[in-house]
Amino acid sequence: MRYERRPADGYCYAFNGFDVEGGELKQRSTGIYLTIGHHGELRAVDEVCACDYAKGKLLKDFIKTWDKVMNLDRFYILVKL
């Protein structure tokens, strides 16, 4: 590993990445960024949504997923009617 990460604040929301050999500050990031960067599937989705040609793909996918999750437990409404 090239960098050693240490919390930049008392809440562990931000992290500083220091060069292991030289000890100088090389990166700053958040915990969420580190999680997405570490997880291969999340990183791939992030890269697709960040492209110029995506044009609202993240928003469309989010709305579609939100609708699906919100309607998953709606079967009981049909049974009571």
PyMOL commands that set and color helices and strands:
alter all, ss='L'
color gray80, all
select helices_A, chain A and resi 31-38+40-50+52-54+57-71+75-80
alter helices_A, ss='H'
color red, helices_A
select strands_A, chain A and resi 3-7+14-19+25-30
alter strands_A, ss='S'
color yellow, strands_A
deselect
rebuild
show_as cartoon
